[in-house]
Amino acid sequence: MRTKWKAAWSISVELLSSASVAPESASALHYFAANTLYTKVRKHWHQLEAEHRDQLGTVILQLLRRTPPVSPSPVHGSAVPHPLPFSPVVISRLCLALAAVAVRAANGVEAYVREAFALSQSASGPAAGAGVGAHPATVALSLQMIKVLPQEVDGADLSRARRLELQDQVREHSSTVLHGLESVLAGSVAEPAAAAAAAAAAAGPDQNGAGAPGGSGGGGLGEAEAGGGTTEDVVLAALDCLREWTKLGVSLGRLATDRPLLLDRVVRLLGGEGSPGGGGGGGGAAALPTACAACEVMSELLAVKEYPRSPAQGVSEALLGAMGKMPALFAAAIQTKDEESASTLCNTVVSFAQEEMPLVAGQEGKGLPLVELLLSLTACDLPRIPVLTLDFWLELQDVPFSERHPSLGRPVYVRLLNVLLAKCELPAGFVSWSTYTGDNFDEDAITELREGAQGVKDVLMVIYYILRADYLSHVMERLKARPESWQALEVTLLAVTLVSKEIRDWMDAHARSKDQECAEDAGRTHALVSALINELLVNASLSSVPLVLAAGCKLVGSFATLVGGGRYGRPRFGSVGGSAAATVGGRGDGAGSAATGAVAATPAAAAAAAATATPTGGAGGLGGSSDPSLLPRALGYLTVGLQQAEARGRAAISVRTVAASCERAIVNNPAALEALLQTLEVATRAGAGIEERLTLIEASVRVLPAVDPARGSVLLMGLLSPLMHALAQGLQSTTPDEPAISEALQQLAQAVRFLDVRDTPPAPPPGSPAAAAARGMSPAGPVAADGGAGGAGPGGAGAGGAGGGAQSQHISTELVRTLWPMLEAVPGRMGGSPEVMRQLFLLVGKLLTSLRMVLARQVHIPTLLKMIMDSYDEHQYPCCLDIMTTAVEVYGSADEAVEHFRALLGRASTRTFTVVQLDTALKVPVACVRAPDLERESARAVLVFLGQLAGRCGGQLDRYKGEVEAALAPHGEALTRLMFAALAGASPSLLWPNLIDALYALLRAFSEPQHQGVSQQWVFGALRDDQVCAALSEEERQHVLDAVFRLLNDSRSRFKALMLDLAKICHNEMTKDGLLAYFL
């Protein structure tokens, strides 16, 4: 095997050294060989003998020094003549391989840096004899070597101590590297002669007084560039290298202090000034590559936080000035649709603005050009740029208005609001993303901007907090300018719903404010929202587009309290108009209604009228409309939404919200109740999906108790019909469809959990059938227990027994009657499927808990228990025992069920424990406590059983005391040791109370004199086990033993506290000093 590894090393070197490789396959073979070397150094370094390790580094370095006539650039691949031996990707792998050798060799980092600098002077161009210096390509190669060193240190598979040691060694060379990079970049920016002379002087000795490595009298990389201009490739390589070395913790302030000329060059390149690719003119597309590389360096510098910050005189102003020149760079990137470059520039601008917010937003106005740039980027046509600017606008809110320039107050937020709404607006001709063919919008980008966690919502919240009612005014004024555009209406609705919670909170908190300004603003807000909602409900043509309809449904749900006539606080002024329509008409005296036609022609016009409405004085609250027709119209609007596939999901959620917020208003308003029932009826026919139906069921159960039970039952069955049909189809097929049956049962369980209809529903409208039923009356007279005429008897309405007038017609009666035969058929068809049976009994459990009395009337309790027990007899599914527990909890207190449950318990015990002797049965819990991976709930059940048995069920089993103690005694020592070990070991802390309770009961039972101290022997044996109490000394263990038996008889609570503290000590969550209180 060792011979094969040696062959692999040598073959890789031979492939790289061979001159006979065909040119067309040379690059692929060379890359394979270089990557093999790199991989083997990283993963199989230990297989090399010591003498071969040094040789390997030398061989790789010689390969890099080879000088063929022509080769691509090592970094960016431009084809220019220079002395490089391999293609860029091969050189990159060889540099990584050499760095991997260096980090694993003694003193390897120092030698690597020295050789990297020397490499730039080891090969010269055609004028080498003239002493011009190294060819730019070899300088780029040297920079590539330097760049990969910190990367390899961070990524190497080394011990933490070795990695920290290497990082320290790399940092020791950072000053030398920065000096070399400064000399490389010296020729990249045209400077006055004086500045050039200063740069030459600064590029001489480093801070330690030593010249840069690479030659006895040379200036390292700076000397290499002295005779000629710096090419774009070299500048890019230098900036890439600088970016990697700044990740070592170099901050902006430190670089400004230690290497001001280097920072100056980076700043000037960042602004597009003096780029080699741009001919020294700065700006434009040619300067983009170097500007982006400089921005990446600056982002790394800004990411390093210093406390306190290093003094950097003038650096922030210089950066601000450089970023003021960036519009030309952004224009070039936008013109060429270079989103990657634009993102790099934008990230740097935002990072700087966040870091220097006092300067950018200060009263002096120095940062106004940068704010204008960020505002233009928020409006940028490149789809992913606007999202990148949002963090700046969120950060700006932390600067008090008193410390900002005046134009960065409300005015800039009004402009920002218009920009964000324009960016969120859907394109012209848009119907859906599946049919949209334009190339100006990116679906993911606009969806993230509108709806994403990093989208506009948080910024709009900030804008609303600042503008308040003016936010709504500006949004609607924007709509007024384009009344015919459905896109403008949709984005207006979006802008309101995104901040709906903040609007509701503001109205609720300030409607009763003593501050007149706040109270009036809350009144204006209420009027504007009311106007928008009312116009949306009255003018059906506005919602003819499905996307607008969906947004409108969301708006109605967001302001359900206002729609239902609820109140926001108790303001010092009266209700804002008698209705939304009256408010729109400008009247504040409560006159008018939607039916009178006092509605503006457009939402914007309505809003303009509402904005002029003045709240009237009085003791009323800031409530919803007093127009009783508003709530039915809102429900009718949502009904239309349920009929449109694009709006159905949003409409269903809003129906649920309105039903929850306006429950009593719906019940007390016959028109609203009828509108909701019609909404549910439409949903049963509109092709609503399962999720929408479940949502509507949750909405319906809030008000269905107030309607005629027969109609409520029909509605409920209609909503659940797809699930019932799916279950019936799965059971009736020749081969039962297990996944379909399991899914149908699961979804039915989700629906049934909402059907826990209250015993006392909201008061129904007077004169309705539900009201008559609630009084025990039918149109023909009193309802008797058997459903006929006569007085209500003990089994009648409200008695909860079988039969009974109104209660016998519970809305879920037909559901149970139809569903139960199918459930009874499931064990016969799918009894062998654990998943189906689990879902079946989950559904039965929901029926038991939600429809207790309905199920009791429809299903005889013994029949239910027999189905459960028969399944358990055949398959012993744990879910059968779970449903038995639920049945006991629901029906166990009923006298007529007691005997049934006693028989059930006996049958289950006989079926579970084949040997019923207590001594044998105790082996099960002993084994369970011993198991390290026991599921938590099972472990808790075992511990509760042991505790109850040892405590003789609180005295109820005292007559069996002898039998219980005789059964426990043989297992006492093992149980004590296991429970101490569990407390000190890996048992979850949630089980500690159960462990302590069981331990207390066991020790307490055997602490009586007739047991002759056997429990003390058990505890003593457990404490002597080093695996249990390794943290305690012998003396401390004796103290714990004494404290255990003293507290066992004195205080159960202190015994539990002692055991808890002992467990914490064993888990290093507490010091041993915590036990002193128990020893005293």
PASE-393668 format. One record per residue (C-alpha): x, y, z. Coordinates in steps of 0.25 Angstrom, whole numbers, plus 5000, padded with zeros to 4 digits. Layout:
XYZ ...
% end
This chain:
500050005000 501150105003 501850074990 500450114983 500450244991 501850274987 501550244972 500350344973 501250454978 502350424967 501350414956 500750544959 502050614959 502450544946 501150594939 501450734943 502950734939 502750654926 502950734913 502350624904 500850644908 499950684896 499550834897 498050794895 498050714908 499150784915 498250874924 497350754928 498550664932 499250774939 498050804947 497850664951 499250654955 499250784963 497950744970 498450604974 499650674980 498850764988 497850664993 498950564997 499650675005 498450705012 497950565015 499150475014 500350565019 500650465030 500950355020 502150435014 503450415020 504150535027 505250545016 504150545005 503350655011 504450755009 504650704995 503250724992 503150864995 504450894987 503850814975 502550894975 503351024976 504250984964 502950954956 502451094959 503851154954 503751094941 503751194929 503051154916 502951254906 501451284907 500351264917 499051314922 498951414934 498951344947 497751414952 496851464942 497251394930 497551494919 498451444908 499751524909 501251474908 501851454921 502751344928 501651254935 501751104933 500251064935 498851114933 498251194944 497451084951 498650994951 499551104957 498451124968 498450974971 499950974972 500051094981 499051034990 499850904990 501050984994 500351065005 499850925010 501250875011 501651005018 500651005029 501050855032 502550875032 503350945044 503651085041 502851065028 502051195028 503351285029 504051215018 502751215009 502551365010 504051385007 504051294995 502751364990 503351504990 504651444984 503851384973 503451524968 504951554965 505451414961 504851424947 504951554938 504451594925 505151624913 505851744919 506351674931 507751694928 507451844928 506951824943 505551874940 505051764950 504051654950 503051634939 501651674944 501151524942 502151474952 501751584962 500351534960 500851394963 501551434975 500251504980 499451374977 500451304987 500251404997 498751414996 498551264998 499351255011 498351305021 497251225013 497951095015 498251125030 496751145032 496351025024 497450925028 496950805036 497850835048 497650835063 497150965069 498450995076 499250975064 498351065056 498451175066 499951165066 499951175050 499051295051 499951365060 501151335051 500351385039 499951515046 501451535049 501651545034 500451635032 501251765032 502251715022 501151675013 500451805014 501751875011 501851794998 500451814994 500651964996 501751964987 501051884976 499851984976 500752104976 500752114961 499252084960 498852224963 499352344956 499952444967 500652574967 502152564968 502252604983 501252494986 501952394978 503252434985 502552414998 502052274994 503452234989 503952275003 502852205010 503052075002 504452065007 504751995021 503651935028 503251975042 504351875048 505451945040 505651825031 505451825016 504351745009 504851605006 505251564992 506651624990 507751684998 507551824993 506251814986 504851874991 504151734989 502951754980 503051904980 504451884973 503851794963 502851894958 503852014958 504152014944 502851994938 501352024939 500451934948 499551844939 498051824943 498351674946 499351714956 498451814962 497351714963 498351614969 498851714979 497451744984 496951604984 498251574993 497951695002 496451645004 496951515009 497951575018 497051675024 496151555029 497251535039 496651655047 497151775040 496251885043 496052015035 496552095046 497852005048 498152015033 497952165033 498952175044 499952075039 499852085024 499252215020 499752215006 499152075004 497852115009 497852235000 498052154988 496952064992 496052174994 496352244980 496152114973 494852094980 494352224974 494852174960 495952274960 497352234953 496952094949 497952034939 496751974932 496152114931 497352184926 497552264938 496252344935 495352274946 493952234945 493252164934 493152014931 494651994929 494852034944 493751934949 494651814952 495651894960 494651974967 493851844971 495151784976 495451904985 494051904990 494251754994 495451805002 494751915008 493551825013 494551735020 495151855027 493851915031 493451775036 494551785047 493951855059 494951925068 494651975083 495052075084 495252115070 496652145065 496752295061 496652305046 496752455043 496052495030 495852345025 494352355027 494252485019 495152425008 494352305007 493052385006 493752464995 494152344987 492652284988 492152414983 492852374970 492152244969 490952284961 491752264949 492152124953 490652094956 490252144943 491252064935 490851934943 489351964941 489551994926 490251864924 489251794934 490451744942 489651714955 490851644962 491751774961 490551864965 490351774977 491751784981 491751934980 490451944987 490851854999 492051945002 491252075001 490252015011 491251965020 492052095020 490752175022 490352085034 491652095040 491752245039 490352285041 490552415049 491452465038 490452425026 489252475033 489852585041 489352735041 490552775033 489952705021 491252645016 490552515014 489452565006 490052524992 490252384998 488752375003 488352424989 489152304983 488552204992 487152264989 487452244974 487952104977 486652074984 485952104971 486952034963 486451944951 487351834954 486451744962 487351704974 487951834977 486751904984 486751794995 488151824998 487851965002 486751945012 487751915023 488252065022 486752115023 486552035035 487852085042 487552225039 486352225049 487352215060 487852355058 486952455065 486352565056 487052665064 488352615060 488052595045 488052695033 486652755032 486452685018 486652545025 485352565033 483952545027 484252595013 485252475010 484252375016 483152425007 484152404995 484552275000 483052225001 482852264986 484052194982 483752064990 482252064985 482852084970 483751964972 482651874978 481651904967 481451784958 481751814943 480751854932 480151734926 480351644937 479351534940 480251434947 481651394947 481351264939 480851354927 481751474929 482751484918 483451614921 484951624924 484951744933 484451674945 485051564953 483951474960 484851434972 485351574974 484051654974 483351544982 484551554993 484351704992 482851704994 482651585004 484051535008 484651545022 485651645017 484651715009 483951855010 483051825021 484051875032 484351995025 482952025022 482652015037 483752115040 483152205030 481752195036 482352225050 482852355045 481752395036 480552335043 479252375036 480052445025 480552315021 479152275017 478952415010 480152395002 479852254998 478452294993 478952424987 479852334978 478652254974 477852374971 478852404960 478652274953 477152234956 477052144944 478252054948 477951924956 479451914959 479352044966 478152004974 478751864977 480051924982 479252024991 478551914997 479851845000 480451965006 479251975016 479251835019 480751825022 480551925033 479151885037 479651835051 480351975054 479152045049 478251975058 479151985070 479252135067 477752155067 477552075079 478652145087 478352285083 476852295081 476752325096 478052405096 478052535104 478952585093 478052665084 479052645072 479152495074 477652475076 477352555063 478352475055 477752345060 476352405056 476952435042 477552295041 476152235044 475452315034 476452285023 476452135025 474952135026 474852215013 475752115006 475051995011 473652045008 473952084994 474551954992 473251884996 472351974989 473051984975 473151844970 473851884958 475151914966 475351764969 475051714956 476551674955 476751544964 478051604969 477351724974 476251644980 477251554988 477951684993 476551744997 476151615004 477451625012 477151775015 475751735020 476251625029 477351725034 476251825039 475251725043 474951795056 474651925048 473751855039 472951785050 472751915057 473751895068 474352015076 475852055076 476052115090 475152225096 475452355090 475152495094 474352515081 473152445075 473152335065 473752385051 472452385044 471252295045 471752215034 472952195025 472152255014 471652375022 473152405026 473552395012 472452505009 473152595019 472052585030 472452555044 471052555050 470752405047 469752435036 469752365023 469952225019 470652145008 469252125001 469052275000 470152284989 471052374997 472252304992 473352364984 473652314970 475052254974 475752204986 476652324985 475552424984 474852354996 476152365003 476352515000 474952545006 475252455018 476552535020 475752665022 474752605032 474852665045 474552575058 473452625066 473352645081 472652545090 472852425098 472752325087 473952235083 474752225071 473852105066 473452035053 472352075044 470952085050 470452045037 469851905039 470051875024 471551885025 471851755031 470951675021 471551745010 472951705015 472551565016 471951575002 473251624997 474051505003 473051414997 473451464983 474851444987 474551294990 474051284976 475451324970 476551224971 477651334972 476851394984 476251274991 477351245001 477451395005 475951405006 475751285015 476751335025 476051465025 474651395027 475251325039 475851465044 474551535043 473751425049 474651425061 474751575062 473251605059 472651475066 471551545074 471251655063 471051545053 470051465062 469351595066 469251635051 468251545043 468851605030 470251575034 469951435039 469251405026 470451465018 471351375026 470551245023 470451285009 471951295009 472151155014 471151105005 471951164993 473151094999 472550964998 472350974983 473551064979 474550954979 475251004991 476450924995 476650845008 477450955015 476351065011 475250965016 475950945030 476051095031 474651115028 474151005038 474951085049 474251205045 472851145044 472851075058 472851215064 471451245059 470851115055 470251095069 469351215066 468751165053 467751055050 468450925054 467950855041 468550965032 469850965041 469950815039 469750825024 470850935023 471850855032 471550725023 471850805011 473150865016 473550725020 473050645008 474350635000 475050575012 473850475015 473850435000 475350415000 475250325012 474050245006 474850224993 476050175000 475250075008 474450024996 475550004986 475949864984 477349884989 477149995001 478050114998 478750125011 479450265009 478050325004 477350265016 478350315026 478350455020 476850465020 476850415035 477850515038 477150635031 475850595038 476450595051 476950735048 475550775045 474850715057 475750785067 475050915063 473650855066 473750875081 472450955081 472151035093 471050995102 470651145103 470751205089 470551355086 469151405087 468451385074 467551485067 466251505074 465151425066 466151335059 465951185059 467251175067 466651265078 465351185079 466251055080 467051125091 465751145099 465351005097 464251045088 463951005074 462951075065 461950975069 462150985083 463050935094 464050815090 463950695098 465050595101 464650505090 464550615080 463050625081 462150735087 462150755102 462950815113 464450795114 464750675123 466050625129 466550575116 466150695108 466850815104 468050855112 468050725120 469150665112 468550525112 468150445100 467150505091 466650645095 466050755087 467050855081 468250785087 467850655079 468050735066 469450775069 470150815056 471150705057 470050595059 469950565044 471550565043 471650455054 470550375048 471150375034 472650365039 472550255050 472150135040 473450165032 474250175044 473750045049 474149985036 475650035036 476149925046 475549815037 476149865025 477449935030 477649865044 479049825040 479549965037 480150035049 480050175043 478650165038 478250115052 479050225059 478250325050 476950255053 477050265068 477550405067 476250435060 475450365070 476150435081 475850565075 474350525074 474350485088 474950615093 474250705084 472850635082 472750565095 471250565097 470950555082 471850435081 471150375093 469850385087 470250325074 471150215078 470950125090 472150135099 472349985100 472349975085 473450085085 474250015095 474049875088 474649935075 475849985083 476049855091 475949765079 477049845071 477949835084 477649685085 478049665071 479249755069 479649815082 479749955076 480150065087 479150155081 478050065086 478550095100 478650245097 477150245093 476750165105 477350275114 476550375106 475350305107 475550285122 475750435124 474550475116 473550365121 474150315133 473350395143 472050345137 471350245146 470850165135 472250145129 473050105142 472749955140 473149965125 474450025129 474749925140 474549815130 475449885120 476549905130 476549755134 476549715119 477649805116 478449765128 478249615125 478649635110 479849725113 480449645125 480449495122 481049465136 480249555145 481149525158 481549655163 483049615165 483049575150 482349695146 483449785153 484549735144 483949815133 484149955140 485449915145 485949885130 485250015126 486050095136 487350025132 487150055117 487950185113 487150215101 485750205106 484750305101 484450415110 482950395112 483150245114 484150265124 483250365132 482150265132 483050155137 483550245148 482150285152 481750145153 482950105162 482650235171 481150195172 481450055175 482450085186 481550185192 480450085191 479550185183 479550285195 479050185204 477950115195 478749995195 479149985210 478449855211 479449795201 480649855208 481349725211 481149675196 481649805190 482949815199 483249665197 483149695182 484049815183 485049765192 485849685182 485949795173 486149915182 487649915182 487749915167 486650015166 487350115175 488650095168 487950115155 487250245159 488450305165 489250275152 488050335144 488150465152 489650475151 489650425136 489050455123 487550455127 486850585123 486650685133 485150685131 485150545136 485850575149 484550615157 484050475153 485250405157 485350475171 483850445174 484050295171 485350295179 484650365191 483550265191 484450145190 485350185201 484250235210 483550105209 484750025214 485250125224 484350065235 485049995247 484649855243 485449865230 486749875238 487349995230 487349925217 487050055210 488250115216 489050005210 488450025196 488850175196 490250155202 490450055191 490050155180 490850265186 492150185186 492050165171 493050255165 492250255152 491050315160 491750415169 493150435164 493050585167 492950565182 493950515192 493750405202 493450505213 492450575205 491750445201 491550415216 490950555218 490050525206 489650395212 489350455226 488550565219 487750475211 487150395222 487050515231 486150585221 485450465217 484750465230 484650615232 484350685219 484050635206 484250765199 485650775204 485950635200 485550665186 486350795187 487550715191 487450615180 487250725170 488550795175 489250665175 488850645160 489350785156 490650765163 490850635155 490550705142 491550825146 490350925147 490650955161 491850955171 491950855183 491750975192 490250965189 490250845198 490750915211 489350965214 488850815215 490050775224 489850875235 
% end
